[in-house]
Amino acid sequence: MEKRVCILMGSPRKDGNTMHLLKPFMDELRQGGCACELIWLYEKEIQPCCACCCCQNDHAAFGCALDDDMQGIAESVLRSDLLVLATPIYSWYCTPPMKAALDRLVYGMNKYYGERKGSALWEGKRVALLTTCGYPIEKGADLWESGVRRYCKHSQLRYMGMLAEHDPGYRSVFMGEEKAARAGAFAQELLRSFEC
Ligand SMILES: Cc1cc2nc3c(=O)[nH]c(=O)nc-3n(C[C@H](O)[C@H](O)[C@H](O)COP(=O)(O)O)c2cc1C
């Protein structure tokens, strides 16, 4: 059966490094029979979580009280077999709309925070990271990866790994055959995981 991949894209640059890395990754997934939905977070209205906790009153749905684009994004996430968080690293973490989306999801999807404890609506969903950063990977993307690992553990999500690539600077060429090959290989690895 066709697998659905929901890609939350956190780069503000339509023709930027993260998108260039994402292209061969999506091509490979599509060739492997996946339907990829790419959501540009900078084009969406995503208000920050205001900690009203209304979402905790509804144990069957995302249930956020804020009226913006996050409801539709949450539905796409719930429908997907694999959630990909694609973002450049900004100040050692993801970009602001990605952070806002993660905050809204961690409460809306995990019914842990109200008086009556519930479950995680997205329990068992696969999550993978695709990121680009200016520092060497081990100093640029490490905090983002460990934050997401913990987020997944807490949310009962299945962390599938990270593809991170280094940007040598805005005046250099970012993309090349080796990076494209690694993006394709990462997609292959994720496709194989659907077989087990
Ligand atoms: C505001 C800002 C903050 C950044 N902070 C970091 C950082 O903390 N660590 C890092 O390795 N790179 C950092 N970078 C570099 C970007 O992560 C890198 O250039 C990335 O490839 C840009 O991706 P894009 O072309 O998709 O926007 C920063 C870039 C900007 C514009």
The ligand as an SDF file (V2000), in Angstrom:
LIG
                    3D

 31 33  0  0  0  0  0  0  0  0999 V2000
   19.7940   33.3070   11.4990 C   0  0  0  0  0  0  0  0  0  0  0  0
   20.6780   32.1370   11.1870 C   0  0  0  0  0  0  0  0  0  0  0  0
   21.1690   31.3760   12.2310 C   0  0  0  0  0  0  0  0  0  0  0  0
   22.0200   30.3030   11.9740 C   0  0  0  0  0  0  0  0  0  0  0  0
   22.4720   29.5680   13.0380 N   0  0  0  0  0  0  0  0  0  0  0  0
   23.2720   28.4980   12.8060 C   0  0  0  0  0  0  0  0  0  0  0  0
   23.7370   27.6850   13.8970 C   0  0  0  0  0  0  0  0  0  0  0  0
   23.4340   27.9160   15.0610 O   0  0  0  0  0  0  0  0  0  0  0  0
   24.5130   26.6300   13.6180 N   0  0  0  0  0  0  0  0  0  0  0  0
   24.8660   26.2910   12.3340 C   0  0  0  0  0  0  0  0  0  0  0  0
   25.5650   25.2970   12.1550 O   0  0  0  0  0  0  0  0  0  0  0  0
   24.4340   27.0340   11.2760 N   0  0  0  0  0  0  0  0  0  0  0  0
   23.6490   28.1230   11.4800 C   0  0  0  0  0  0  0  0  0  0  0  0
   23.1800   28.8670   10.4140 N   0  0  0  0  0  0  0  0  0  0  0  0
   23.5270   28.4530    9.0250 C   0  0  0  0  0  0  0  0  0  0  0  0
   22.3990   27.6810    8.3370 C   0  0  0  0  0  0  0  0  0  0  0  0
   21.9450   26.6240    9.1250 O   0  0  0  0  0  0  0  0  0  0  0  0
   22.8740   27.0920    6.9980 C   0  0  0  0  0  0  0  0  0  0  0  0
   23.4030   28.0930    6.1770 O   0  0  0  0  0  0  0  0  0  0  0  0
   21.7520   26.3520    6.2760 C   0  0  0  0  0  0  0  0  0  0  0  0
   22.2940   25.5110    5.2970 O   0  0  0  0  0  0  0  0  0  0  0  0
   20.7600   27.3070    5.5890 C   0  0  0  0  0  0  0  0  0  0  0  0
   19.7550   26.5450    4.9820 O   0  0  0  0  0  0  0  0  0  0  0  0
   18.6870   27.1680    3.9410 P   0  0  0  0  0  0  0  0  0  0  0  0
   19.4620   27.5720    2.7130 O   0  0  0  0  0  0  0  0  0  0  0  0
   17.7020   26.0970    3.6900 O   0  0  0  0  0  0  0  0  0  0  0  0
   18.0890   28.3570    4.6190 O   0  0  0  0  0  0  0  0  0  0  0  0
   22.3760   29.9700   10.6360 C   0  0  0  0  0  0  0  0  0  0  0  0
   21.8530   30.7390    9.5830 C   0  0  0  0  0  0  0  0  0  0  0  0
   21.0240   31.8310    9.8490 C   0  0  0  0  0  0  0  0  0  0  0  0
   20.4860   32.6490    8.6950 C   0  0  0  0  0  0  0  0  0  0  0  0
  1  2  1  0
  2  3  1  0
  2 30  2  0
  3  4  2  0
  4  5  1  0
  4 28  1  0
  5  6  2  0
  6  7  1  0
  6 13  1  0
  7  8  2  0
  7  9  1  0
  9 10  1  0
 10 11  2  0
 10 12  1  0
 12 13  2  0
 13 14  1  0
 14 15  1  0
 14 28  1  0
 15 16  1  0
 16 17  1  0
 16 18  1  0
 18 19  1  0
 18 20  1  0
 20 21  1  0
 20 22  1  0
 22 23  1  0
 23 24  1  0
 24 25  2  0
 24 26  1  0
 24 27  1  0
 28 29  2  0
 29 30  1  0
 30 31  1  0
M  END
$$$$
